[in-house]
Amino acid sequence: MSKKIQNQKENNKMDKIVSLCKRRGFIFPGSEIYGGLANSYDYGPLGVELFNNIKKLWWRRFVQIRGDVVGVEGPIIMNPKVWEASGHLSHFTDPLVECKLCHLRLRQDKPDDIAAHERAHQGKKAEWTEAKNFNLLFKTFIGTVEDDKAAAYLRGETAQTMFTDFKLVIEALRKKVPFGIAQIGRNFRNEITTGNFIFRMKEFTIAELEYFVKPGEDDAKFEEWLASQQEFFIKDLEIKPANIKKVELPKDELAHYSKRTVDTYFNFPFGWDEIAGIANRTDYDLKNHLEHSKENLRYRDPETNEEYIPYVVEPTFGLDRIMLAVLADAYEEVEARSGADETKHEQEIVLRLNKKLAPFKIAVLPLSKKEPLTKMGQDIAAALREQWMIDYDETQSIGKRYRRQDEIGTPYCVTVDFDSLEDKAVTVRERDTMEQERIAVDKLQDYFKDKFN
Ligand SMILES: [Zn+2]
């Protein structure tokens, strides 16, 4: 296949994912009734379930099962001195140039965007101003007076709570280095580069943790965390290994605080791009906070009495990007496979989501929308809801209903048919194999507990 056709096909795939997400309630354009807002999206009823499931798996792997990591949840607005100490007020910038014809600002380091904009002016020669640094922190004001003394910022990263709480966590939880503090939370960046759906947004959710180690032990811990990060993608989210790669950042591209950074890239329909990273932040943050706050943030080893400022290894996960990766990885078009005779269609979408991630675990489908099948179906759905997210659908043909569940990734469908009234059993259909099994209604809970464990 030529590269051009391949590209068209992949763009097409991205369009199809965006369309599926809107049509089935995963992701909506933000503020759509007012014409939307650039780089802003809402997670719909299915999207929020998927997103929460990703968060749960993350917390389980990196907090619950480890024993050496604890969680916190900090506010979006922190004391502005935090951002002074962290270097964000001086370093968290993009170089922008302004088009002299229309005053649009673009990032100087995005030559493709600049070239596209020049072409859009058709014939008129676009000229650009000198690059100016533009801070990505969103500014706001505390109180009623909008002057610089009242200025505050929406956080640009979650990490800072873990540094400002470092001492409090050690004292309250009696933690010994090495240990980590984790947080999942919203972050804000005044992004002006648009595009690629939820890949780049003004607000986004980051899951990250700061792992504090004795200087000298940082390189080994970095390797351990890198392995652990990959396990999350391959084992927990079940992303296809061929769609994941690690990218070591060259020294001259490292962030101002980093000694080493390795990013994880996913093979999106629009190309390989970053979904996670791991950085060795050294003692940069604690040292700066110590200088700015005058608090003693040194750690004293209780056994040796040795005092030092710990180094920090920081695995970071862009959860919105990971959700898009999970959707793209699971999206599959297959030849018509269910009920081809009853409704003409050529292709079906199957979202092959990991069972733990699927928004609905089970759909209950009575064969007819009349009593007494509906009553039996609703009772079964109500009982299963105690344990799992359940969809209930009684409209349209059974083939169409199976396909609707396949395209949102529901692992199991339970069909209540006329025999069910007699034998008190239902048919369970599995999404990927389409295999069907007859299961007694009073055994359903145990059957699914086994499947979802
Ligand atoms: Zn212009």
Boltz pocket constraint, residues with backbone or C-beta under 6 A from the ligand:
constraints:
  - pocket:
      binder: B
      contacts: [[A, 99], [A, 100], [A, 101], [A, 102], [A, 103], [A, 104], [A, 117], [A, 121], [A, 126]]
      max_distance: 6.0
